[in-house]
Amino acid sequence: MDIRKIDDDLSVAPQIQPEEVAELARLGFRTLIANRPDREEPGQPPMADLEAAAREHGLHWVYLPVESGNITDQDIDAFDPVFEEAEKPVLAFCRSGTRCSVLWALSSARRMPLEPIIQRAGQAGYDLRGLIPRLQQQAANRKD
């Protein structure tokens, strides 16, 4: 598994497998957020299998599918409260982890400065500098 820590509350990962969920629980994750649509590509495990594994190992499960390369404001609006209210720490996953890091960054821009967002994502291996205009747009909706 390629788990990339954004901060103490969130790590992101590429596609996980049902047999890896026990290890995620052992590592202390409390919530799994699936940002990948079911059947996005052939060979990916069914979300129902991942949900069953999460529940079997005492993890909270959230299925919030987001289309790759097309994160809408509605997706951000949906992710924000789910993440904020989730039992932490959270592991969010998609095909590569990028969608999850972008969702986190865009929703976080509503309540924190952009520099730490870019820095945390970068330390996890996700260069989000190309999103600065969109992050600034979300920051205009800041909840101070």
Buried (B, 14 or more C-beta within 10 A) or exposed (E): EEBBBBBEBBBBBBBBEBEBBEEBBEEEBBBBBBBBBEEBEEEBBEBEEBBBBBEEBEBBBBBBBBEBEEBEEEBBEBBBEBBEEBEBBBBBBBBBBBBBBBBBBBBBBBBBEBEEBBEBBEEBEBEBEEBBEBBEEBBEEEEE
